[in-house]
């Protein structure tokens, strides 16, 4: 019978999230493709839940503008078509994922949103953030991107914006009432996903030689 850890205090919870961020993505990518936000979030929920964290899925949109585009948009938020062409020549580039969050999901056409996880109401965990990476355009995120929310859910604002150290700008739009991802095939914790969860838990335990059960 599986035993879970008691609910950790905030400092321990942050440590477990950090452990997950360090070890999880290569293990997930051994089995799932880069654009596997539903499977990756489902795995995050199961792995962190084993350590006593309360983790929930949140449908989202995400937009990342590289440093050039962010600088240009900061000076001119409504460029003309001609200006956009000029900006592109200068290297301006942006990536948007999940803008087509649907009213319903079909397996034939996939799910057009983006899924993240929120741990203990205060930490946004994007377990497939590397799908946004465009190194040639100067957009490079870690495989698992963790963002402390300014206020806990459900009071957190629906748009989370941040400037990244490389000058790029990232915006998450949160849509907690949208549950359409639950009809997607990857939402089911399949046998291979369960194996990934167990491998991640083992790697997290090894970082501190921790027992799972108290």
VOPAGU-2260 file (C-alpha; in pm, 1 decimal, decimal comma):
REM VOPAGU-2260
SITE   aa  ch    i         X         Y         Z
SITE  UNK   A    0       0,0       0,0       0,0
SITE  UNK   A    1     133,9     345,5     -94,2
SITE  UNK   A    2     188,7     594,6     185,1
SITE  UNK   A    3     202,1     969,5     137,9
SITE  UNK   A    4     401,5    1219,3     334,5
SITE  UNK   A    5     213,8    1452,0     569,8
SITE  UNK   A    6     144,8    1796,5     426,3
SITE  UNK   A    7     474,9    1991,9     426,2
SITE  UNK   A    8     521,2    2339,8     570,0
SITE  UNK   A    9     569,7    2623,4     314,9
SITE  UNK   A   10     950,0    2599,9     319,8
SITE  UNK   A   11     943,8    2223,9     263,9
SITE  UNK   A   12     678,7    2261,1      -4,7
SITE  UNK   A   13     900,9    2508,9    -190,1
SITE  UNK   A   14    1190,9    2265,5    -158,9
SITE  UNK   A   15     987,8    1979,3    -304,6
SITE  UNK   A   16     874,8    2199,1    -593,7
SITE  UNK   A   17    1237,2    2295,1    -656,9
SITE  UNK   A   18    1335,7    1927,7    -655,0
SITE  UNK   A   19    1063,7    1849,7    -907,4
SITE  UNK   A   20    1176,9    2137,3   -1128,3
SITE  UNK   A   21    1533,5    2005,5   -1128,9
SITE  UNK   A   22    1468,5    1638,6   -1202,3
SITE  UNK   A   23    1132,8    1603,7   -1377,4
SITE  UNK   A   24    1161,0    1730,6   -1732,5
SITE  UNK   A   25    1428,4    1493,0   -1869,8
SITE  UNK   A   26    1236,8    1199,6   -1722,0
SITE  UNK   A   27     910,1    1318,7   -1876,9
SITE  UNK   A   28    1078,6    1382,0   -2212,9
SITE  UNK   A   29    1207,5    1024,8   -2222,6
SITE  UNK   A   30     844,5     917,0   -2267,2
SITE  UNK   A   31     635,7    1216,8   -2378,4
SITE  UNK   A   32     691,5    1478,9   -2651,7
SITE  UNK   A   33     779,6    1840,5   -2583,7
SITE  UNK   A   34     423,8    1966,4   -2635,6
SITE  UNK   A   35     276,8    1737,3   -2369,9
SITE  UNK   A   36     135,7    1995,1   -2130,8
SITE  UNK   A   37    -157,0    1778,6   -2016,1
SITE  UNK   A   38      50,9    1468,2   -1944,2
SITE  UNK   A   39     328,0    1677,8   -1787,3
SITE  UNK   A   40      87,0    1861,2   -1557,0
SITE  UNK   A   41     -88,8    1537,1   -1464,9
SITE  UNK   A   42     249,1    1388,9   -1373,1
SITE  UNK   A   43     337,9    1698,2   -1166,9
SITE  UNK   A   44      11,5    1665,6    -974,7
SITE  UNK   A   45      76,6    1299,6    -894,3
SITE  UNK   A   46     446,8    1335,4    -810,0
SITE  UNK   A   47     412,0    1641,0    -585,7
SITE  UNK   A   48      94,1    1502,1    -433,6
SITE  UNK   A   49     297,6    1205,8    -311,5
SITE  UNK   A   50     490,3    1453,2     -94,1
SITE  UNK   A   51     173,9    1598,0      56,5
SITE  UNK   A   52     131,9    1904,2    -166,2
SITE  UNK   A   53    -213,6    2006,2    -284,7
SITE  UNK   A   54    -180,3    2046,8    -660,1
SITE  UNK   A   55    -453,4    2142,3    -905,0
SITE  UNK   A   56    -460,0    2176,2   -1284,8
SITE  UNK   A   57    -531,3    2516,0   -1438,4
SITE  UNK   A   58    -608,3    2577,6   -1805,6
SITE  UNK   A   59    -398,0    2865,4   -1931,3
SITE  UNK   A   60    -270,3    3069,8   -2218,2
SITE  UNK   A   61      91,0    3180,1   -2236,8
SITE  UNK   A   62     270,2    3443,3   -2442,3
SITE  UNK   A   63     646,7    3495,3   -2450,6
SITE  UNK   A   64     799,3    3793,9   -2632,3
SITE  UNK   A   65    1172,7    3803,9   -2684,7
SITE  UNK   A   66    1370,3    4101,9   -2559,5
SITE  UNK   A   67    1353,8    4284,4   -2892,4
SITE  UNK   A   68     977,2    4249,3   -2928,4
SITE  UNK   A   69     918,1    4341,1   -2564,9
SITE  UNK   A   70    1128,0    4655,6   -2598,2
SITE  UNK   A   71     948,8    4760,0   -2917,1
SITE  UNK   A   72     602,4    4687,8   -2776,9
SITE  UNK   A   73     685,5    4884,3   -2464,0
SITE  UNK   A   74     736,4    5188,7   -2684,3
SITE  UNK   A   75     452,4    5118,1   -2927,6
SITE  UNK   A   76     176,3    4878,5   -2821,4
SITE  UNK   A   77     -19,4    4905,4   -3148,2
SITE  UNK   A   78     224,4    4883,0   -3440,0
SITE  UNK   A   79     107,6    4909,7   -3798,3
SITE  UNK   A   80     149,6    4622,9   -4042,4
SITE  UNK   A   81     452,1    4798,0   -4192,1
SITE  UNK   A   82     606,2    4843,8   -3848,6
SITE  UNK   A   83     552,3    4475,1   -3769,0
SITE  UNK   A   84     741,5    4383,6   -4085,8
SITE  UNK   A   85    1026,5    4612,7   -3982,8
SITE  UNK   A   86    1028,9    4465,7   -3631,7
SITE  UNK   A   87    1050,2    4113,8   -3769,7
SITE  UNK   A   88    1353,9    4215,2   -3971,4
SITE  UNK   A   89    1509,8    4344,2   -3649,0
SITE  UNK   A   90    1458,1    4003,0   -3483,4
SITE  UNK   A   91    1136,7    4064,9   -3289,0
SITE  UNK   A   92     971,1    3733,9   -3209,2
SITE  UNK   A   93     693,5    3601,5   -2989,7
SITE  UNK   A   94     544,6    3262,8   -2904,5
SITE  UNK   A   95     180,8    3213,3   -2803,5
SITE  UNK   A   96      39,0    2883,5   -2676,7
SITE  UNK   A   97    -314,2    2798,9   -2574,5
SITE  UNK   A   98    -484,3    3096,8   -2735,8
SITE  UNK   A   99    -747,5    2862,6   -2876,5
SITE  UNK   A  100    -873,9    2722,3   -2546,3
SITE  UNK   A  101   -1186,1    2543,0   -2671,1
SITE  UNK   A  102   -1537,4    2510,4   -2547,0
SITE  UNK   A  103   -1484,0    2136,4   -2567,2
SITE  UNK   A  104   -1201,9    1895,4   -2643,3
SITE  UNK   A  105   -1187,2    1629,1   -2911,6
SITE  UNK   A  106    -915,7    1367,6   -2934,8
SITE  UNK   A  107    -917,3    1394,8   -3314,9
SITE  UNK   A  108    -804,3    1755,4   -3305,8
SITE  UNK   A  109    -626,4    1761,8   -2972,7
SITE  UNK   A  110    -669,9    2029,4   -2709,8
SITE  UNK   A  111    -581,8    2383,8   -2805,0
SITE  UNK   A  112    -515,0    2523,3   -2460,7
SITE  UNK   A  113    -213,8    2506,8   -2233,3
SITE  UNK   A  114    -220,4    2329,1   -1898,8
SITE  UNK   A  115     -21,4    2419,9   -1589,0
SITE  UNK   A  116     -38,6    2309,0   -1226,2
SITE  UNK   A  117     -74,4    2521,3    -914,0
SITE  UNK   A  118      68,9    2383,1    -589,6
SITE  UNK   A  119     -75,9    2485,2    -252,0
SITE  UNK   A  120    -253,5    2771,8    -426,5
SITE  UNK   A  121      68,6    2973,1    -445,6
SITE  UNK   A  122     308,7    2821,2    -700,4
SITE  UNK   A  123     241,1    2798,3   -1072,9
SITE  UNK   A  124     427,8    2504,0   -1224,9
SITE  UNK   A  125     457,1    2485,0   -1602,2
SITE  UNK   A  126     596,3    2134,6   -1649,2
SITE  UNK   A  127     628,8    2170,8   -2027,2
SITE  UNK   A  128     762,4    2525,3   -2054,3
SITE  UNK   A  129    1044,5    2420,8   -2287,3
SITE  UNK   A  130     796,1    2383,9   -2573,9
SITE  UNK   A  131     809,3    2765,0   -2598,6
SITE  UNK   A  132    1185,0    2773,0   -2650,3
SITE  UNK   A  133    1316,7    2933,5   -2966,1
SITE  UNK   A  134    1692,5    2967,2   -2899,0
SITE  UNK   A  135    1766,9    3144,6   -3226,4
SITE  UNK   A  136    1511,7    3411,1   -3129,8
SITE  UNK   A  137    1649,5    3445,9   -2777,3
SITE  UNK   A  138    1365,9    3263,2   -2600,2
SITE  UNK   A  139    1492,7    2994,7   -2362,6
SITE  UNK   A  140    1299,5    2871,7   -2059,9
SITE  UNK   A  141    1377,5    2583,7   -1825,6
SITE  UNK   A  142    1194,3    2257,3   -1888,2
SITE  UNK   A  143     990,4    2311,7   -1572,1
SITE  UNK   A  144     917,6    2678,3   -1507,0
SITE  UNK   A  145     800,4    2772,5   -1156,7
SITE  UNK   A  146     632,7    3105,3   -1082,0
SITE  UNK   A  147     530,0    3225,7    -733,6
SITE  UNK   A  148     179,5    3369,8    -762,7
SITE  UNK   A  149     135,5    3727,1    -635,4
SITE  UNK   A  150    -169,3    3620,2    -433,5
SITE  UNK   A  151    -298,4    3267,7    -369,5
SITE  UNK   A  152    -575,2    3114,8    -575,4
SITE  UNK   A  153    -860,9    3184,1    -613,2
SITE  UNK   A  154    -786,8    3552,6    -544,8
SITE  UNK   A  155    -491,2    3554,6    -783,9
SITE  UNK   A  156    -533,1    3783,4   -1087,1
SITE  UNK   A  157    -613,2    3608,5   -1414,0
SITE  UNK   A  158    -303,1    3748,1   -1587,7
SITE  UNK   A  159      45,8    3682,9   -1446,8
SITE  UNK   A  160     315,6    3895,3   -1610,7
SITE  UNK   A  161     688,6    3893,1   -1557,3
SITE  UNK   A  162    1009,1    4022,9   -1711,1
SITE  UNK   A  163    1272,3    3750,8   -1746,9
SITE  UNK   A  164    1645,9    3802,6   -1684,3
SITE  UNK   A  165    1725,3    3791,0   -2057,3
SITE  UNK   A  166    1489,8    4081,9   -2126,0
SITE  UNK   A  167    1203,6    3875,2   -2264,7
SITE  UNK   A  168     852,1    3911,8   -2126,6
SITE  UNK   A  169     610,6    3634,6   -2031,1
SITE  UNK   A  170     236,6    3643,2   -1962,4
SITE  UNK   A  171      23,8    3357,1   -1830,3
SITE  UNK   A  172    -352,6    3389,9   -1858,2
SITE  UNK   A  173    -530,9    3165,4   -1607,7
SITE  UNK   A  174    -870,4    3008,0   -1683,2
SITE  UNK   A  175    -957,2    2800,1   -1374,7
SITE  UNK   A  176   -1319,9    2749,8   -1476,9
SITE  UNK   A  177   -1222,6    2578,9   -1803,2
SITE  UNK   A  178   -1210,3    2201,2   -1744,6
SITE  UNK   A  179   -1218,3    2081,9   -2105,2
SITE  UNK   A  180    -872,2    1926,8   -2075,3
SITE  UNK   A  181   -1025,6    1647,5   -1867,0
SITE  UNK   A  182   -1164,5    1486,6   -2182,2
SITE  UNK   A  183    -819,0    1463,8   -2340,8
SITE  UNK   A  184    -652,8    1124,7   -2359,4
SITE  UNK   A  185    -338,8    1244,0   -2176,5
SITE  UNK   A  186    -538,8    1347,6   -1870,4
SITE  UNK   A  187    -574,0     980,9   -1778,2
SITE  UNK   A  188    -279,0     867,5   -1567,3
SITE  UNK   A  189    -174,0     584,9   -1797,7
SITE  UNK   A  190      64,4     305,6   -1701,7
SITE  UNK   A  191     355,2     482,0   -1871,2
SITE  UNK   A  192     267,6     809,2   -1696,1
SITE  UNK   A  193     253,8     626,9   -1363,2
SITE  UNK   A  194     599,6     483,7   -1433,2
SITE  UNK   A  195     727,1     837,0   -1502,9
SITE  UNK   A  196     575,7     956,5   -1174,4
SITE  UNK   A  197     751,1     682,7    -979,6
SITE  UNK   A  198    1084,9     758,7   -1147,7
SITE  UNK   A  199    1048,8    1129,2   -1065,4
SITE  UNK   A  200     959,2    1052,9    -703,1
SITE  UNK   A  201    1267,6     833,2    -676,5
SITE  UNK   A  202    1488,8    1106,4    -822,8
SITE  UNK   A  203    1342,5    1362,8    -582,4
SITE  UNK   A  204    1403,8    1134,4    -286,1
SITE  UNK   A  205    1762,3    1073,5    -394,9
SITE  UNK   A  206    1838,8    1445,9    -388,6
SITE  UNK   A  207    1803,4    1443,8      -7,6
SITE  UNK   A  208    1805,6    1070,7      70,7
SITE  UNK   A  209    1446,7    1118,5     189,7
SITE  UNK   A  210    1199,4     848,0     286,7
SITE  UNK   A  211     855,8     895,1     126,5
SITE  UNK   A  212     664,0     769,8     427,4
SITE  UNK   A  213     709,1     925,3     768,3
